[in-house]
Amino acid sequence: MDMSGGRERLVVIGGDAAGMSAASQARRLRGPDELEITAFERGRFSSYSACGIPYWVGGDVAERDELIARSPEEHRARGIDLRMGTEVTRIDVAGKRVRARDLASGAESWTPYDKLVIGTGARPIRPDMPGADAPGVHGVQTLDDGQALLDTLARTRGRRAVVVGAGYIGVEMAEAMINRGYEVTVVNRGSEPMSTLDPDMGRLVHAAMEGLGITMVNDAEVTKVLTGPDGGVRAVATEDGEYPADVVILGIGVRPETSLAQAAGLPVGAHGGLLTDLAMRVRGHEDIWAAGDCVEVLNLVSGQEQYVPLGTHANKHGQVVGTNVGGGYATFPGVVGTAVSKVCDLEIARTGLREKDALRVGLRFETVTIESTSRAGYYPGASGMTVKMLAERRTGRLLGVQIVGREGAGKRVDIAAVALTANMTVEQMTALDLGYAPPFSPVWDPVLVAARKAVAKVNSR
């Protein structure tokens, strides 16, 4: 083993949730006299909440620094040599070293490692079309991206925003721009917003967005960004029309940032993410780990690899990797696909499989949809919610749940997430001893109402 002054050398690529969680956990387990840690981050910020960017842009979070969990200085004080504004340009697997470039000076150098952690994250999908790189077109993946968007908004006179895409980021950014007083148009390639839901549930989100004054353009694809005499954005064009814009926000989604890893010959899956074992070690490589938005994970319901870029997973991956790098033992078994979001007071949640997911992996299933309330119907503040549930035909195994409703709806999906993880049937779910009092729930929680209905449907086949 290549040692430096008796110390093992850990190199981390990426200074956000996954990479720095791994570095911090490894440091907790092994002191500076045992483990030398060097981390590279090409941006200006470390350990921040990318999930919070829409709420900062929209004004719910007042200051950028509120999204930063730990600054570079705090990491360095704990014995982690975190080098900001430094991009790793090559991984030499055979030589066990990485080449990095200081973005300010252009200086390049090699850094050797005994163990390597790749936490390169994801990059926003930028459509390959004229004008996609024009001033005023913004992705919102990093804190630097969020700051660049706010800088554009500060110097833009017009108040028209077009959001391209209606997934989580698109929907959240549409709300953020409404909160800032913009006229907002969302151009969506799908038939309904939130393609992580089935279309019948997506329609509920569509109605809520239009209720906020957002113009929804579904079944449409942006073909070009039109620019004015100054080179800045003036509109987006689809096959059917043009939509004026002073700023364009890309909410199409993200791809794993694995170009560096792929150039080094590391294995990637069908979705472009790095493939790891249960310990988050890159398959076929004893001393390389990967974590966060650059990896694929096992979906425990479908049994297939999936790409799910979420901060919750990134932090868990980092803990697992840091434990293993630090000499302990931990695994990441997989996910069930839980996510929650909101459009103003409308809460949107899902876990498990959609109908098309179940069909794709060959599962036969029944679906039920119920209407219920967040509290006892007679208790003040009770609001409606819609719960959709998928159960496997014959076995009754829970396959997925989607919930759309007002306050108290979204986090109910966690009941289903636990049931999916435990491989429960809908019949077993009906016996769950959930908390009840009129301010919190009807006597039968909405998720259990759906489970009862699913039991009846499964048993009637």
DRENLUMPA-257524 format. One record per residue (C-alpha): x, y, z; residue in three letters. Coordinates in Angstrom, 1 decimal. Layout:
BEGIN
NODE       xx       yy       zz   resn
NODE        X        Y        Z    ALA
...
END
This chain:
BEGIN
NODE       xx       yy       zz   resn
NODE      0.0      0.0      0.0    MET
NODE      1.3      3.5     -0.9    ASP
NODE      1.6      5.3      2.4    MET
NODE      2.6      8.9      3.1    SER
NODE      4.5      9.4      6.3    GLY
NODE      2.7      6.3      7.7    GLY
NODE     -0.7      7.8      6.9    ARG
NODE     -3.2      6.5      4.5    GLU
NODE     -4.3      9.0      1.8    ARG
NODE     -7.9      9.6      1.0    LEU
NODE     -8.9     11.8     -2.0    VAL
NODE    -12.5     13.0     -2.4    VAL
NODE    -13.8     14.4     -5.7    ILE
NODE    -16.7     16.7     -5.0    GLY
NODE    -17.3     19.0     -1.9    GLY
NODE    -21.0     18.8     -1.5    ASP
NODE    -23.3     16.4      0.4    ALA
NODE    -22.0     13.0     -0.6    ALA
NODE    -18.3     13.8     -0.8    GLY
NODE    -18.0     15.8      2.4    MET
NODE    -20.3     13.5      4.4    SER
NODE    -17.9     10.7      3.5    ALA
NODE    -14.8     12.8      4.4    ALA
NODE    -16.4     13.9      7.7    SER
NODE    -17.4     10.4      8.7    GLN
NODE    -14.0      9.0      7.8    ALA
NODE    -12.4     11.8      9.9    ARG
NODE    -14.6     10.9     12.9    ARG
NODE    -13.3      7.3     12.7    LEU
NODE     -9.7      8.0     12.0    ARG
NODE     -7.6     11.0     13.1    GLY
NODE     -5.3     13.1     11.1    PRO
NODE     -2.3     11.1     12.2    ASP
NODE     -3.8      8.0     10.6    GLU
NODE     -5.7      9.4      7.6    LEU
NODE     -4.8     12.3      5.4    GLU
NODE     -7.9     13.6      3.6    ILE
NODE     -7.8     15.9      0.5    THR
NODE    -11.0     17.0     -1.2    ALA
NODE    -11.5     18.9     -4.4    PHE
NODE    -14.5     21.1     -5.2    GLU
NODE    -14.7     23.0     -8.5    ARG
NODE    -17.4     25.5     -7.2    GLY
NODE    -17.3     28.1     -4.6    ARG
NODE    -19.4     26.4     -1.9    PHE
NODE    -19.3     23.2      0.1    SER
NODE    -21.8     21.1      2.0    SER
NODE    -24.9     23.0      0.9    TYR
NODE    -28.5     22.1      0.3    SER
NODE    -29.2     22.1     -3.4    ALA
NODE    -32.8     21.1     -2.5    CYS
NODE    -33.2     24.5     -0.9    GLY
NODE    -32.3     26.6     -3.9    ILE
NODE    -35.8     27.1     -5.2    PRO
NODE    -36.9     28.4     -1.7    TYR
NODE    -34.0     30.8     -1.6    TRP
NODE    -34.7     32.1     -5.1    VAL
NODE    -38.4     32.4     -4.2    GLY
NODE    -37.6     34.3     -0.9    GLY
NODE    -38.8     31.7      1.6    ASP
NODE    -35.1     31.4      2.7    VAL
NODE    -33.7     34.9      3.1    ALA
NODE    -29.9     34.3      2.8    GLU
NODE    -27.8     32.0      0.7    ARG
NODE    -25.6     31.0      3.6    ASP
NODE    -28.6     29.5      5.4    GLU
NODE    -28.3     26.7      2.9    LEU
NODE    -24.7     25.9      3.8    ILE
NODE    -24.3     23.2      6.4    ALA
NODE    -20.6     23.5      6.8    ARG
NODE    -18.2     26.0      5.2    SER
NODE    -14.8     25.1      3.7    PRO
NODE    -13.1     26.7      6.8    GLU
NODE    -15.1     24.5      9.1    GLU
NODE    -14.0     21.4      7.1    HIS
NODE    -10.4     22.5      7.2    ARG
NODE    -10.5     23.1     10.9    ALA
NODE    -11.5     19.4     11.2    ARG
NODE     -8.4     18.3      9.4    GLY
NODE     -9.8     18.0      5.8    ILE
NODE     -7.7     19.7      3.2    ASP
NODE    -10.6     21.0      1.1    LEU
NODE     -9.5     22.8     -2.1    ARG
NODE    -12.2     25.0     -3.5    MET
NODE    -12.3     26.3     -7.1    GLY
NODE    -10.3     23.2     -8.1    THR
NODE    -11.5     20.8    -10.8    GLU
NODE    -10.2     17.2    -11.1    VAL
NODE     -9.5     16.6    -14.8    THR
NODE     -8.3     13.0    -14.7    ARG
NODE     -8.4      9.9    -12.6    ILE
NODE     -5.4      7.6    -13.1    ASP
NODE     -6.7      4.3    -11.8    VAL
NODE     -3.5      2.3    -12.5    ALA
NODE     -1.3      5.0    -10.9    GLY
NODE     -3.7      5.7     -8.0    LYS
NODE     -3.6      9.5     -8.5    ARG
NODE     -5.8     12.3     -9.7    VAL
NODE     -4.9     15.4    -11.7    ARG
NODE     -6.5     18.7    -10.6    ALA
NODE     -6.5     22.2    -12.1    ARG
NODE     -6.8     25.4    -10.0    ASP
NODE     -9.5     27.3    -12.0    LEU
NODE     -8.2     30.7    -11.0    ALA
NODE     -4.5     30.2    -11.9    SER
NODE     -4.7     27.3    -14.3    GLY
NODE     -2.0     25.4    -12.4    ALA
NODE     -2.3     21.6    -12.6    GLU
NODE     -0.8     18.9    -10.4    SER
NODE     -1.1     15.3     -9.5    TRP
NODE     -2.3     14.1     -6.1    THR
NODE     -1.8     10.4     -5.1    PRO
NODE     -4.4      8.4     -3.2    TYR
NODE     -4.7      5.1     -1.4    ASP
NODE     -8.5      5.4     -1.4    LYS
NODE    -10.7      7.5     -3.7    LEU
NODE    -14.2      8.7     -3.2    VAL
NODE    -16.1     10.0     -6.3    ILE
NODE    -18.9     12.5     -5.4    GLY
NODE    -19.1     14.4     -8.7    THR
NODE    -22.9     14.9     -8.5    GLY
NODE    -25.2     15.7    -11.4    ALA
NODE    -25.5     18.3    -14.1    ARG
NODE    -28.7     19.9    -15.4    PRO
NODE    -29.9     18.7    -18.8    ILE
NODE    -29.4     21.4    -21.3    ARG
NODE    -31.4     20.8    -24.5    PRO
NODE    -29.3     20.7    -27.6    ASP
NODE    -30.9     23.6    -29.5    MET
NODE    -30.2     27.1    -30.7    PRO
NODE    -30.0     29.6    -27.9    GLY
NODE    -29.7     27.1    -25.0    ALA
NODE    -26.5     28.9    -23.8    ASP
NODE    -27.8     32.4    -24.2    ALA
NODE    -27.5     34.9    -21.3    PRO
NODE    -30.7     34.6    -19.2    GLY
NODE    -31.0     30.8    -19.6    VAL
NODE    -30.3     29.1    -16.2    HIS
NODE    -30.0     25.7    -14.7    GLY
NODE    -30.4     25.5    -10.9    VAL
NODE    -28.3     22.5     -9.8    GLN
NODE    -25.6     24.2     -7.7    THR
NODE    -25.5     27.2     -5.3    LEU
NODE    -23.4     28.9     -7.9    ASP
NODE    -26.3     28.4    -10.4    ASP
NODE    -28.8     29.8     -7.9    GLY
NODE    -26.6     32.9     -7.4    GLN
NODE    -26.2     33.4    -11.1    ALA
NODE    -30.0     33.3    -11.5    LEU
NODE    -30.6     35.8     -8.8    LEU
NODE    -27.9     38.1    -10.4    ASP
NODE    -29.8     37.9    -13.7    THR
NODE    -33.2     38.6    -12.0    LEU
NODE    -31.6     41.7    -10.3    ALA
NODE    -30.6     43.2    -13.6    ARG
NODE    -33.5     42.2    -15.7    THR
NODE    -36.3     44.7    -16.2    ARG
NODE    -38.9     42.4    -17.6    GLY
NODE    -41.1     40.2    -15.4    ARG
NODE    -41.8     37.2    -17.7    ARG
NODE    -40.3     33.8    -16.8    ALA
NODE    -40.5     30.6    -18.8    VAL
NODE    -39.7     27.3    -17.0    VAL
NODE    -38.8     24.4    -19.3    VAL
NODE    -39.9     21.1    -17.7    GLY
NODE    -42.4     20.3    -15.0    ALA
NODE    -40.7     17.8    -12.7    GLY
NODE    -39.7     18.6     -9.1    TYR
NODE    -37.3     21.4    -10.0    ILE
NODE    -39.6     22.9    -12.7    GLY
NODE    -42.6     23.0    -10.4    VAL
NODE    -40.7     24.4     -7.5    GLU
NODE    -39.0     27.1     -9.6    MET
NODE    -42.4     28.0    -11.2    ALA
NODE    -43.7     28.7     -7.6    GLU
NODE    -40.5     30.6     -6.8    ALA
NODE    -40.9     32.9     -9.7    MET
NODE    -44.6     33.4     -8.9    ILE
NODE    -43.6     34.4     -5.4    ASN
NODE    -41.2     37.0     -6.9    ARG
NODE    -44.0     38.5     -8.9    GLY
NODE    -43.2     37.1    -12.4    TYR
NODE    -45.6     36.0    -15.0    GLU
NODE    -44.8     32.3    -15.3    VAL
NODE    -45.2     29.9    -18.2    THR
NODE    -44.2     26.3    -17.8    VAL
NODE    -43.5     24.3    -21.1    VAL
NODE    -43.8     20.6    -20.4    ASN
NODE    -43.0     17.7    -22.8    ARG
NODE    -45.4     15.4    -20.9    GLY
NODE    -49.2     15.3    -20.9    SER
NODE    -49.3     16.5    -17.3    GLU
NODE    -46.8     18.0    -14.8    PRO
NODE    -44.9     15.7    -12.4    MET
NODE    -44.1     12.7    -14.5    SER
NODE    -43.0     10.9    -11.4    THR
NODE    -46.8     10.6    -10.8    LEU
NODE    -49.3      8.8    -12.9    ASP
NODE    -51.1     11.2    -15.3    PRO
NODE    -54.4     11.1    -13.3    ASP
NODE    -52.6     12.4    -10.2    MET
NODE    -50.5     14.8    -12.3    GLY
NODE    -53.8     16.5    -13.4    ARG
NODE    -54.4     17.5     -9.8    LEU
NODE    -51.1     19.3     -9.8    VAL
NODE    -51.9     20.9    -13.2    HIS
NODE    -55.1     22.4    -11.8    ALA
NODE    -53.3     23.7     -8.7    ALA
NODE    -50.6     25.4    -10.8    MET
NODE    -53.2     27.1    -13.0    GLU
NODE    -54.9     28.2     -9.9    GLY
NODE    -51.8     30.1     -8.9    LEU
NODE    -51.8     31.9    -12.3    GLY
NODE    -49.1     29.7    -13.9    ILE
NODE    -49.7     29.1    -17.6    THR
NODE    -49.2     25.4    -18.3    MET
NODE    -48.3     24.3    -21.8    VAL
NODE    -48.3     20.5    -21.9    ASN
NODE    -47.4     18.1    -24.7    ASP
NODE    -44.9     20.7    -26.0    ALA
NODE    -41.2     20.7    -26.5    GLU
NODE    -39.0     23.8    -26.7    VAL
NODE    -37.2     23.8    -30.0    THR
NODE    -35.1     27.0    -29.6    LYS
NODE    -34.5     30.0    -27.4    VAL
NODE    -34.9     33.3    -29.2    LEU
NODE    -32.6     36.2    -28.4    THR
NODE    -32.9     39.9    -28.8    GLY
NODE    -30.5     42.5    -30.2    PRO
NODE    -28.4     42.4    -27.0    ASP
NODE    -28.0     38.6    -27.3    GLY
NODE    -30.2     38.0    -24.2    GLY
NODE    -33.3     35.8    -24.0    VAL
NODE    -36.5     37.2    -25.4    ARG
NODE    -38.7     34.1    -25.9    ALA
NODE    -38.8     30.3    -26.2    VAL
NODE    -40.3     28.6    -29.3    ALA
NODE    -42.1     25.3    -29.7    THR
NODE    -43.5     23.8    -32.9    GLU
NODE    -46.8     25.5    -32.1    ASP
NODE    -45.8     28.9    -30.9    GLY
NODE    -43.6     31.4    -29.1    GLU
NODE    -43.7     32.3    -25.4    TYR
NODE    -42.1     35.7    -24.4    PRO
NODE    -39.4     35.4    -21.7    ALA
NODE    -37.0     37.7    -19.9    ASP
NODE    -35.5     34.7    -18.1    VAL
NODE    -35.6     31.0    -18.9    VAL
NODE    -35.1     28.3    -16.2    ILE
NODE    -34.3     24.8    -17.1    LEU
NODE    -36.2     22.2    -15.0    GLY
NODE    -35.8     19.3    -17.4    ILE
NODE    -33.9     17.2    -14.9    GLY
NODE    -30.3     16.2    -14.4    VAL
NODE    -27.9     13.5    -15.5    ARG
NODE    -25.1     11.9    -13.5    PRO
NODE    -21.8     13.7    -13.8    GLU
NODE    -19.7     10.7    -14.7    THR
NODE    -17.6     11.8    -17.6    SER
NODE    -14.5     11.9    -15.5    LEU
NODE    -15.2      8.4    -14.2    ALA
NODE    -16.1      7.0    -17.6    GLN
NODE    -12.9      8.4    -19.1    ALA
NODE    -11.0      6.4    -16.3    ALA
NODE    -12.8      3.2    -17.4    GLY
NODE    -15.1      2.9    -14.4    LEU
NODE    -18.4      1.1    -14.9    PRO
NODE    -21.7      2.9    -15.4    VAL
NODE    -25.2      1.7    -15.8    GLY
NODE    -28.1      2.2    -18.2    ALA
NODE    -28.8      5.6    -16.7    HIS
NODE    -25.2      6.8    -16.9    GLY
NODE    -24.6      6.5    -13.2    GLY
NODE    -21.7      4.7    -11.6    LEU
NODE    -22.4      1.2    -10.5    LEU
NODE    -21.4      0.2     -6.9    THR
NODE    -21.8     -2.7     -4.6    ASP
NODE    -23.8     -2.6     -1.3    LEU
NODE    -20.8     -0.9      0.4    ALA
NODE    -20.9      1.8     -2.3    MET
NODE    -17.5      0.6     -3.6    ARG
NODE    -17.3      1.0     -7.4    VAL
NODE    -17.7     -2.5     -8.9    ARG
NODE    -14.5     -4.1     -9.7    GLY
NODE    -12.3     -1.5     -7.9    HIS
NODE    -11.2     -2.3     -4.4    GLU
NODE    -10.1      1.2     -3.4    ASP
NODE    -12.6      3.4     -5.2    ILE
NODE    -16.0      4.4     -3.8    TRP
NODE    -18.8      6.5     -5.3    ALA
NODE    -21.7      8.3     -3.7    ALA
NODE    -24.6     10.8     -4.3    GLY
NODE    -26.1     12.0     -7.6    ASP
NODE    -23.4     10.3     -9.7    CYS
NODE    -24.4      6.8     -8.8    VAL
NODE    -27.3      4.4     -9.6    GLU
NODE    -29.1      2.7     -6.8    VAL
NODE    -31.2     -0.5     -6.5    LEU
NODE    -35.0      0.0     -6.4    ASN
NODE    -36.2     -2.5     -3.8    LEU
NODE    -39.7     -2.7     -5.3    VAL
NODE    -38.8     -3.3     -8.9    SER
NODE    -35.4     -5.0     -8.3    GLY
NODE    -33.8     -2.9    -11.0    GLN
NODE    -31.1     -0.2    -10.9    GLU
NODE    -32.5      3.3    -10.9    GLN
NODE    -31.2      6.9    -11.0    TYR
NODE    -32.6      8.9     -8.1    VAL
NODE    -30.7     12.1     -7.4    PRO
NODE    -31.8     13.2     -4.0    LEU
NODE    -30.0     14.9     -1.1    GLY
NODE    -31.3     12.3      1.4    THR
NODE    -29.6      9.5     -0.6    HIS
NODE    -26.4     11.5     -1.0    ALA
NODE    -26.0     12.0      2.7    ASN
NODE    -26.7      8.4      3.5    LYS
NODE    -24.3      7.3      0.8    HIS
NODE    -21.6      9.6      2.2    GLY
NODE    -22.1      8.1      5.7    GLN
NODE    -21.8      4.6      4.3    VAL
NODE    -18.7      5.4      2.3    VAL
NODE    -17.1      7.3      5.1    GLY
NODE    -17.7      4.4      7.5    THR
NODE    -16.1      1.9      5.1    ASN
NODE    -13.2      4.1      4.2    VAL
NODE    -12.6      4.8      7.9    GLY
NODE    -12.3      1.1      8.7    GLY
NODE    -15.8      0.3      9.8    GLY
NODE    -18.6     -1.5      7.9    TYR
NODE    -21.8     -0.2      6.5    ALA
NODE    -24.1     -0.9      3.5    THR
NODE    -26.7      1.0      1.4    PHE
NODE    -29.3     -1.6      0.5    PRO
NODE    -31.4      0.6     -1.9    GLY
NODE    -34.4      2.8     -2.1    VAL
NODE    -38.1      2.6     -2.6    VAL
NODE    -38.4      5.9     -4.6    GLY
NODE    -39.9      8.2     -2.1    THR
NODE    -40.2     11.9     -2.9    ALA
NODE    -42.2     14.9     -1.7    VAL
NODE    -42.7     18.4     -3.0    SER
NODE    -45.2     21.2     -3.0    LYS
NODE    -46.9     23.9     -5.1    VAL
NODE    -47.7     26.6     -2.6    CYS
NODE    -50.1     24.8     -0.2    ASP
NODE    -50.6     21.7     -2.4    LEU
NODE    -48.4     18.8     -1.2    GLU
NODE    -47.3     16.2     -3.7    ILE
NODE    -45.8     12.8     -2.6    ALA
NODE    -45.0      9.5     -4.1    ARG
NODE    -43.2      6.3     -3.3    THR
NODE    -42.7      2.9     -5.0    GLY
NODE    -43.8      2.3     -8.5    LEU
NODE    -46.1      4.1    -10.9    ARG
NODE    -48.3      2.1    -13.2    GLU
NODE    -45.8      2.3    -16.1    LYS
NODE    -43.0      1.2    -13.8    ASP
NODE    -44.9     -1.9    -12.7    ALA
NODE    -45.8     -2.7    -16.3    LEU
NODE    -42.2     -2.3    -17.5    ARG
NODE    -40.9     -4.9    -15.0    VAL
NODE    -43.7     -7.3    -15.7    GLY
NODE    -45.8     -6.9    -12.6    LEU
NODE    -49.6     -7.4    -12.6    ARG
NODE    -51.4     -5.0    -10.3    PHE
NODE    -54.6     -3.4     -9.2    GLU
NODE    -55.0      0.3     -8.5    THR
NODE    -57.4      2.2     -6.2    VAL
NODE    -57.9      5.9     -5.7    THR
NODE    -59.7      7.4     -2.7    ILE
NODE    -60.6     10.8     -1.4    GLU
NODE    -60.2     11.6      2.3    SER
NODE    -59.3     14.4      4.7    THR
NODE    -56.2     15.3      6.6    SER
NODE    -58.1     15.4      9.9    ARG
NODE    -61.5     14.3     11.3    ALA
NODE    -64.0     15.9      8.9    GLY
NODE    -65.6     17.8     11.7    TYR
NODE    -62.3     19.3     13.1    TYR
NODE    -61.5     22.8     11.9    PRO
NODE    -58.9     23.0      9.2    GLY
NODE    -59.6     19.5      7.7    ALA
NODE    -58.6     19.5      4.0    SER
NODE    -59.0     17.0      1.2    GLY
NODE    -56.5     14.7     -0.2    MET
NODE    -56.3     12.1     -2.9    THR
NODE    -54.5      8.8     -2.4    VAL
NODE    -53.7      6.4     -5.2    LYS
NODE    -52.4      2.9     -4.3    MET
NODE    -51.0      0.1     -6.4    LEU
NODE    -51.0     -3.5     -5.1    ALA
NODE    -49.7     -6.7     -6.8    GLU
NODE    -52.4     -8.9     -8.2    ARG
NODE    -53.0    -12.2     -6.2    ARG
NODE    -50.3    -11.5     -3.6    THR
NODE    -51.6     -8.1     -2.5    GLY
NODE    -48.0     -6.8     -2.0    ARG
NODE    -47.9     -3.0     -1.9    LEU
NODE    -46.2     -1.6     -5.0    LEU
NODE    -46.7      2.1     -4.8    GLY
NODE    -48.6      5.1     -3.3    VAL
NODE    -49.1      8.6     -4.6    GLN
NODE    -50.7     11.4     -2.6    ILE
NODE    -51.8     14.9     -3.6    VAL
NODE    -53.5     17.2     -1.1    GLY
NODE    -53.2     20.1      1.3    ARG
NODE    -51.5     20.4      4.7    GLU
NODE    -50.9     17.1      6.2    GLY
NODE    -50.9     15.1      3.0    ALA
NODE    -47.3     14.9      1.9    GLY
NODE    -45.5     13.3      4.8    LYS
NODE    -48.2     10.6      5.0    ARG
NODE    -46.3      8.9      2.2    VAL
NODE    -43.7      7.9      4.8    ASP
NODE    -46.2      5.3      6.0    ILE
NODE    -46.2      3.7      2.6    ALA
NODE    -42.4      4.0      2.3    ALA
NODE    -41.9      2.0      5.5    VAL
NODE    -44.5     -0.6      4.3    ALA
NODE    -42.7     -0.9      1.0    LEU
NODE    -39.3     -1.4      2.7    THR
NODE    -40.8     -4.1      4.9    ALA
NODE    -42.4     -5.8      1.8    ASN
NODE    -45.8     -5.6      3.4    MET
NODE    -49.1     -6.5      1.8    THR
NODE    -52.0     -4.1      1.7    VAL
NODE    -53.9     -6.4      4.1    GLU
NODE    -51.0     -6.2      6.6    GLN
NODE    -51.1     -2.4      6.2    MET
NODE    -54.8     -2.2      7.3    THR
NODE    -53.7     -3.4     10.8    ALA
NODE    -51.0     -0.7     11.3    LEU
NODE    -51.3      1.0     14.6    ASP
NODE    -51.1      4.6     13.4    LEU
NODE    -51.4      7.6     15.7    GLY
NODE    -55.0      9.0     15.8    TYR
NODE    -56.7     12.0     17.3    ALA
NODE    -59.2     14.3     15.4    PRO
NODE    -56.6     17.1     14.9    PRO
NODE    -54.3     14.8     13.1    PHE
NODE    -56.3     12.2     11.2    SER
NODE    -59.7     10.6     10.6    PRO
NODE    -60.3      7.4     12.5    VAL
NODE    -59.1      5.6      9.4    TRP
NODE    -56.0      7.3      8.1    ASP
NODE    -56.3      8.1      4.3    PRO
NODE    -53.5      5.7      3.5    VAL
NODE    -55.3      2.9      5.4    LEU
NODE    -58.5      3.7      3.7    VAL
NODE    -56.7      3.1      0.4    ALA
NODE    -55.2     -0.1      1.7    ALA
NODE    -58.7     -1.4      2.7    ARG
NODE    -60.0     -0.6     -0.7    LYS
NODE    -57.0     -2.3     -2.3    ALA
NODE    -57.5     -5.4     -0.2    VAL
NODE    -61.1     -5.7     -1.4    ALA
NODE    -60.0     -5.3     -5.1    LYS
NODE    -57.2     -7.8     -4.8    VAL
NODE    -59.4    -10.3     -3.1    ASN
NODE    -62.2     -9.9     -5.7    SER
NODE    -60.0    -11.0     -8.6    ARG
END
